[in-house]
């Protein structure tokens, strides 16, 4: 389940405390210059969505010869079978190797020329071609079913992404003029200068349960760069560093990228796995994405979350109608656990059963009143099993202190 958090329900998250020494000031993202996929997924170009998804799913160790457990879970949620997952993992390895190569070339050019404008255009062109090559490889190499499922899944994941409006406009060819900058003003007494920079960052976050509805797999990603504008004269030895926080219960924490020149490409992601056989339910959820500038301080790309809890929620449902892949359902839970925290209305099963058991990851403010609705992803979920037993079960219900059943 991938705002590919980021649960991304980030728009619901409140500002929280820093997990490190508080910076002297923080610059918030300009909402008007960022496309919020939870509100307008149709405005995020497919190429940006696929790039964020491919980066989040690729492993840093490109020498691996088999799919990682993380890839198996995420691609399984997308609807791919074991054979397609193995093929997809190979495509992801090639994509990652080539992306790392062109990114390294670009970042070295930024350092040697101290001017990223012409090098940037070439880098973007190569990167777009690389993303398209990977998409073409999926279409040609996966089964027709797997390719179709993956394409649909990535487009649905736009709801959990955010995109720089300027980049989206360029890719979508909506405008030939660079506009929609995400401006960040600053004043630096240390460097004796002030001005503004253009921030061009995309983000993607996700929480996904495994097929048993137990362990939680999370991914957080930051991808972009900073334009010089009228701040280049005070850069000097200034650097930018991506900083990500993904904490799910006892797993995860803060992660720090390499310090680079501001106009260098920052492509940073982190995967976290919470083994729920050693954790309590629900667990704390903390997500945050920053760019630290040695001149201007901290820029908030993903707003911080605080006082949120997340849980694996399992529910039994009864079929009421629909068609294969889109059966209409309603909860079939004991009175004590009704309404369940995860309350699906659609079952994605390809087969017709009288009952279904399904799992999703749900989040809610810790201080929410009893009965407050949970935000659950994926919804609808592909983690569904058909059943014939007529008995009602105790579905996951936080307010009633019912953990819920285990997926068959």
Secondary structure per residue as TSV (DSSP state, phi and psi in degrees):
chain	resnum	aa	ss	phi	psi
A	1	X	-	360.0	107.7
A	2	X	-	-114.1	360.0
A	3	X	-	360.0	60.6
A	4	X	-	-42.1	360.0
A	5	X	-	360.0	19.1
A	6	X	-	71.0	34.0
A	7	X	S	3.8	46.7
A	8	X	S	-82.5	97.9
A	9	X	-	-116.2	26.6
A	10	X	G	-56.9	-27.1
A	11	X	G	-63.6	-19.3
A	12	X	G	-91.1	-12.2
A	13	X	-	-81.8	141.2
A	14	X	-	-91.7	159.2
A	15	X	-	-68.1	140.9
A	16	X	-	-127.0	-173.1
A	17	X	-	-81.4	153.9
A	18	X	-	-72.0	151.6
A	19	X	S	-98.4	17.1
A	20	X	S	-152.9	-173.5
A	21	X	S	-58.8	133.0
A	22	X	-	-65.9	131.7
A	23	X	-	-73.5	159.1
A	24	X	S	-61.9	-30.3
A	25	X	-	-161.2	159.2
A	26	X	E	-131.5	139.7
A	27	X	E	-102.2	123.4
A	28	X	E	-83.1	152.7
A	29	X	-	-69.0	142.7
A	30	X	-	-83.4	107.8
A	31	X	G	-59.0	-33.3
A	32	X	G	-66.6	-18.4
A	33	X	G	-102.8	6.3
A	34	X	E	-125.7	134.4
A	35	X	E	-86.0	119.5
A	36	X	E	-89.8	109.4
A	37	X	H	-64.0	-22.5
A	38	X	H	-71.1	-21.1
A	39	X	H	-102.2	-40.9
A	40	X	H	-136.3	68.3
A	41	X	G	-62.1	-26.7
A	42	X	G	-68.3	-16.3
A	43	X	G	-87.3	-10.5
A	44	X	S	-87.9	117.3
A	45	X	-	-60.4	148.7
A	46	X	H	-57.8	-36.6
A	47	X	H	-64.8	-37.7
A	48	X	H	-68.4	-43.4
A	49	X	H	-61.0	-44.9
A	50	X	H	-67.3	-37.5
A	51	X	H	-63.2	-46.2
A	52	X	H	-62.8	-40.8
A	53	X	H	-66.4	-44.2
A	54	X	H	-64.0	-41.4
A	55	X	H	-66.7	-44.3
A	56	X	H	-63.6	-30.1
A	57	X	H	-94.1	-16.3
A	58	X	S	-78.6	147.0
A	59	X	-	-91.1	145.7
A	60	X	S	-67.3	-30.6
A	61	X	-	-86.4	98.6
A	62	X	T	-81.7	3.1
A	63	X	T	-89.3	-6.1
A	64	X	-	-60.8	141.9
A	65	X	-	-109.0	-8.6
A	66	X	S	-127.5	156.5
A	67	X	-	-60.7	140.4
A	68	X	-	-76.9	164.8
A	69	X	H	-61.5	-37.5
A	70	X	H	-61.2	-44.8
A	71	X	H	-65.0	-39.1
A	72	X	H	-60.0	-43.6
A	73	X	H	-67.9	-49.7
A	74	X	H	-66.8	-44.2
A	75	X	H	-70.5	-30.1
A	76	X	H	-65.0	-39.8
A	77	X	H	-63.1	-32.7
A	78	X	T	-71.8	-12.9
A	79	X	T	105.6	7.3
A	80	X	-	-82.9	143.8
A	81	X	-	-86.9	178.6
A	82	X	H	-58.9	-41.2
A	83	X	H	-64.7	-44.7
A	84	X	H	-67.4	-34.8
A	85	X	H	-62.4	-41.0
A	86	X	H	-65.1	-41.1
A	87	X	H	-66.1	-44.0
A	88	X	H	-61.9	-38.5
A	89	X	H	-62.4	-37.7
A	90	X	H	-64.6	-41.3
A	91	X	H	-64.3	-39.9
A	92	X	H	-64.2	-38.9
A	93	X	H	-61.8	-46.3
A	94	X	H	-62.7	-42.9
A	95	X	H	-58.5	-46.8
A	96	X	H	-64.9	-42.4
A	97	X	H	-60.4	-44.8
A	98	X	H	-71.8	-37.1
A	99	X	H	-65.3	-43.5
A	100	X	H	-60.1	-38.2
A	101	X	H	-66.8	-47.4
A	102	X	H	-72.2	-30.3
A	103	X	H	-68.4	-41.9
A	104	X	H	-63.0	-41.8
A	105	X	H	-61.5	-44.3
A	106	X	H	-64.5	-47.7
A	107	X	H	-64.2	-34.1
A	108	X	H	-66.8	-37.5
A	109	X	H	-65.7	-37.4
A	110	X	H	-61.0	-41.5
A	111	X	H	-68.4	-42.0
A	112	X	H	-76.4	-33.2
A	113	X	H	-102.1	-19.8
A	114	X	S	56.3	27.5
A	115	X	-	-148.2	111.9
A	116	X	-	-95.5	-5.9
A	117	X	H	-59.5	-55.9
A	118	X	H	-71.5	-40.0
A	119	X	H	-64.6	-33.7
A	120	X	H	-63.6	-44.9
A	121	X	H	-60.2	-42.2
A	122	X	H	-66.4	-41.9
A	123	X	H	-61.5	-46.2
A	124	X	H	-61.7	-41.2
A	125	X	H	-61.3	-45.9
A	126	X	H	-65.5	-39.2
A	127	X	H	-66.8	-41.4
A	128	X	H	-63.0	-40.5
A	129	X	H	-65.0	-37.5
A	130	X	H	-66.1	-42.7
A	131	X	H	-62.3	-43.0
A	132	X	H	-65.4	-37.2
A	133	X	H	-62.0	-41.3
A	134	X	H	-65.2	-41.5
A	135	X	H	-63.6	-41.1
A	136	X	H	-64.0	-37.2
A	137	X	H	-65.8	-39.1
A	138	X	H	-61.1	-45.3
A	139	X	H	-63.2	-40.8
A	140	X	H	-80.0	-31.1
A	141	X	H	-103.0	-28.1
A	142	X	S	-80.7	163.0
A	143	X	-	-63.0	156.6
A	144	X	H	-58.8	-36.2
A	145	X	H	-66.6	-46.7
A	146	X	H	-63.9	-41.8
A	147	X	H	-62.8	-41.9
A	148	X	H	-66.5	-42.8
A	149	X	H	-62.5	-44.5
A	150	X	H	-64.7	-42.8
A	151	X	H	-60.7	-44.5
A	152	X	H	-66.5	-40.9
A	153	X	H	-63.3	-46.2
A	154	X	H	-62.5	-40.3
A	155	X	H	-66.1	-36.0
A	156	X	H	-66.9	-29.0
A	157	X	G	-70.6	-10.7
A	158	X	G	-57.1	-27.5
A	159	X	G	-65.2	-14.5
A	160	X	G	-115.3	23.7
A	161	X	E	-124.3	161.5
A	162	X	E	-130.4	148.0
A	163	X	E	-136.2	143.9
A	164	X	E	-65.9	124.6
A	165	X	H	-63.4	-37.6
A	166	X	H	-62.6	-45.3
A	167	X	H	-64.4	-40.6
A	168	X	H	-63.4	-39.2
A	169	X	H	-64.5	-40.8
A	170	X	H	-65.0	-47.4
A	171	X	H	-66.3	-39.7
A	172	X	H	-79.3	-3.5
A	173	X	T	55.5	39.2
A	174	X	S	-81.8	-19.5
A	175	X	-	-154.6	144.0
A	176	X	S	-93.1	-5.9
A	177	X	S	-105.4	133.4
A	178	X	-	-66.9	115.7
A	179	X	-	-144.5	173.9
A	180	X	-	72.3	32.9
A	181	X	-	-62.2	145.9
A	182	X	E	-94.7	93.2
A	183	X	E	-82.1	143.0
A	184	X	E	-134.0	112.2
A	185	X	E	-88.7	156.1
A	186	X	E	-156.5	160.0
A	187	X	E	-135.8	128.4
A	188	X	E	-123.3	96.3
A	189	X	T	-58.8	-34.5
A	190	X	T	-61.7	-41.9
A	191	X	T	-96.4	-4.3
A	192	X	T	63.8	37.5
A	193	X	E	-149.4	167.5
A	194	X	E	-151.7	168.7
A	195	X	E	161.7	-148.3
A	196	X	E	-149.2	156.6
A	197	X	E	-123.7	159.9
A	198	X	E	-103.4	120.2
A	199	X	E	-98.0	129.9
A	200	X	E	-128.7	83.3
A	201	X	E	-128.0	140.1
A	202	X	E	-113.0	156.1
A	203	X	E	-141.2	158.1
A	204	X	E	-153.5	134.1
A	205	X	E	-141.6	155.9
A	206	X	E	-158.0	146.7
A	207	X	E	-126.8	129.6
A	208	X	E	-138.3	130.8
A	209	X	E	-83.0	157.7
A	210	X	-	-79.5	-178.7
A	211	X	T	-65.5	-15.8
A	212	X	T	-96.9	0.5
A	213	X	S	68.5	27.1
A	214	X	-	-111.3	-76.9
A	215	X	S	-68.6	149.1
A	216	X	E	-112.7	127.4
A	217	X	E	-107.5	120.6
A	218	X	E	-117.7	146.9
A	219	X	E	-136.8	137.0
A	220	X	E	-130.6	140.5
A	221	X	E	-143.3	143.5
A	222	X	E	-133.1	129.7
A	223	X	E	-144.7	120.0
A	224	X	E	163.4	-160.4
A	225	X	E	-156.4	173.3
A	226	X	E	-118.1	128.7
A	227	X	E	-81.6	146.2
A	228	X	-	-67.3	-52.6
A	229	X	G	53.5	-141.1
A	230	X	G	-88.8	16.6
A	231	X	G	-100.2	-5.4
A	232	X	G	-62.4	-28.3
A	233	X	G	-69.4	-17.5
A	234	X	G	-110.8	16.5
A	235	X	-	-68.6	-56.8
A	236	X	T	56.9	-117.7
A	237	X	T	-97.2	18.4
A	238	X	-	-60.1	141.5
A	239	X	-	-133.7	161.4
A	240	X	E	-119.8	144.9
A	241	X	E	-139.0	128.7
A	242	X	E	-76.3	137.6
A	243	X	E	-134.3	124.6
A	244	X	E	-122.9	141.0
A	245	X	E	-121.4	122.2
A	246	X	E	-136.4	104.6
A	247	X	E	-124.0	115.5
A	248	X	E	-117.9	100.2
A	249	X	T	61.1	-124.4
A	250	X	T	-86.4	-3.8
A	251	X	E	-102.0	148.7
A	252	X	E	88.2	-161.7
A	253	X	E	154.9	-146.1
A	254	X	E	-95.1	143.8
A	255	X	E	-133.6	139.6
A	256	X	E	-124.3	131.6
A	257	X	-	-87.6	-177.8
A	258	X	-	-75.5	141.8
A	259	X	-	-78.7	125.7
A	260	X	B	-136.1	169.3
A	261	X	-	-59.1	145.7
A	262	X	T	-52.3	-38.0
A	263	X	T	-85.8	1.8
A	264	X	S	-70.9	156.6
A	265	X	-	-79.3	124.6
A	266	X	E	-105.0	115.7
A	267	X	E	-128.3	98.5
A	268	X	E	-130.0	134.9
A	269	X	E	-148.1	161.2
A	270	X	E	-145.6	134.7
A	271	X	E	-104.8	138.4
A	272	X	E	-132.7	135.5
A	273	X	E	-119.5	125.9
A	274	X	E	-104.8	117.0
A	275	X	-	-86.2	105.8
A	276	X	T	-77.7	0.6
A	277	X	T	-81.6	-4.6
A	278	X	S	-124.6	16.9
A	279	X	S	-131.3	160.7
A	280	X	-	-88.5	159.5
A	281	X	S	-122.3	129.4
A	282	X	S	-81.8	175.1
A	283	X	E	-123.7	160.1
A	284	X	E	-67.6	147.3
A	285	X	E	-129.4	122.4
A	286	X	E	-132.4	127.7
A	287	X	E	-136.9	139.6
A	288	X	E	-166.2	143.0
A	289	X	E	-133.5	124.2
A	290	X	E	-129.4	156.8
A	291	X	E	-119.3	120.8
A	292	X	E	-95.7	123.1
A	293	X	E	-109.6	127.2
A	294	X	T	-68.7	-15.3
A	295	X	T	-96.1	-46.6
A	296	X	T	-103.5	-6.8
A	297	X	E	93.1	-145.6
A	298	X	E	-99.1	135.8
A	299	X	E	-109.7	127.4
A	300	X	E	-89.0	115.2
A	301	X	E	-97.1	-45.7
A	302	X	E	-110.7	114.2
A	303	X	-	-56.8	144.2
A	304	X	-	-70.8	148.0
A	305	X	-	-104.1	153.1
A	306	X	-	-157.7	152.4
A	307	X	S	56.7	36.2
A	308	X	E	-112.8	149.3
A	309	X	E	-122.4	151.8
A	310	X	E	-135.2	152.9
A	311	X	E	-150.3	153.8
A	312	X	E	-81.5	123.3
A	313	X	E	-117.8	132.5
A	314	X	E	-121.4	135.7
A	315	X	E	-137.2	143.9
A	316	X	E	-99.8	136.1
A	317	X	E	-128.0	155.9
A	318	X	E	-109.9	136.2
A	319	X	E	-73.3	134.3
A	320	X	E	-117.8	-8.1
A	321	X	E	162.7	-154.3
A	322	X	E	90.8	-166.6
A	323	X	E	-132.5	170.1
A	324	X	T	-55.2	129.2
A	325	X	T	87.4	-11.8
A	326	X	E	-150.0	54.0
A	327	X	E	-73.4	136.8
A	328	X	E	-83.2	137.1
A	329	X	E	-138.9	163.6
A	330	X	E	-139.2	159.3
A	331	X	E	-65.1	146.3
A	332	X	-	-130.3	67.6
A	333	X	B	-116.9	162.9
A	334	X	-	-63.9	158.5
A	335	X	G	-57.5	-38.0
A	336	X	G	-65.9	-26.1
A	337	X	G	-107.3	15.2
A	338	X	-	-105.1	132.8
A	339	X	S	-77.9	146.5
A	340	X	-	-74.0	157.9
A	341	X	S	-62.6	-41.7
A	342	X	S	-100.3	110.9
A	343	X	-	-126.3	76.0
A	344	X	-	-69.3	153.3
A	345	X	S	-114.2	-9.9
A	346	X	E	-131.7	137.7
A	347	X	E	-110.6	131.8
A	348	X	-	-90.9	8.0
A	349	X	-	-59.4	140.0
A	350	X	S	-78.3	-10.5
A	351	X	S	-119.8	149.3
A	352	X	-	-88.2	123.6
A	353	X	-	-132.0	155.2
A	354	X	S	-70.4	-27.6
A	355	X	E	-138.4	156.1
A	356	X	E	-137.2	145.7
A	357	X	E	-111.8	131.8
A	358	X	E	-140.9	159.8
A	359	X	E	-132.0	148.2
A	360	X	E	-150.8	166.4
A	361	X	E	-102.3	125.6
A	362	X	E	-118.8	144.8
A	363	X	E	-132.8	150.8
A	364	X	E	-161.2	152.7
A	365	X	E	-61.3	137.5
A	366	X	T	-61.5	-31.9
A	367	X	T	-88.4	5.0
A	368	X	-	-62.6	145.4
A	369	X	-	-71.6	153.8
A	370	X	T	-55.2	135.7
A	371	X	T	94.4	-9.1
A	372	X	-	-65.3	135.3
A	373	X	-	-65.7	142.5
A	374	X	-	-91.9	152.5
A	375	X	E	-101.0	117.9
A	376	X	E	-120.8	138.5
A	377	X	E	-141.6	144.1
A	378	X	S	-74.7	152.5
A	379	X	S	-147.4	107.0
A	380	X	S	-73.2	159.5
A	381	X	-	-103.1	142.6
A	382	X	S	-83.2	-6.5
A	383	X	-	-84.7	81.0
A	384	X	E	-139.2	141.7
A	385	X	E	-130.3	133.3
A	386	X	E	-75.8	149.5
A	387	X	E	-143.7	157.3
A	388	X	-	-116.1	-16.3
A	389	X	-	-62.3	133.4
A	390	X	-	-86.8	-11.2
A	391	X	-	-67.3	138.4
A	392	X	-	-75.1	152.5
A	393	X	B	-124.4	162.8
A	394	X	-	-80.7	97.9
A	395	X	-	-75.3	160.7
A	396	X	-	-58.8	123.9
A	397	X	B	-147.1	102.7
A	398	X	T	-60.7	-44.9
A	399	X	T	-63.5	-33.1
A	400	X	T	-91.2	2.4
A	401	X	T	58.5	39.6
A	402	X	B	-110.9	115.3
A	403	X	-	-69.0	-34.7
A	404	X	-	100.9	170.0
A	405	X	-	-77.6	169.0
A	406	X	-	-95.0	140.0
A	407	X	-	-60.6	137.6
A	408	X	-	-58.5	360.0
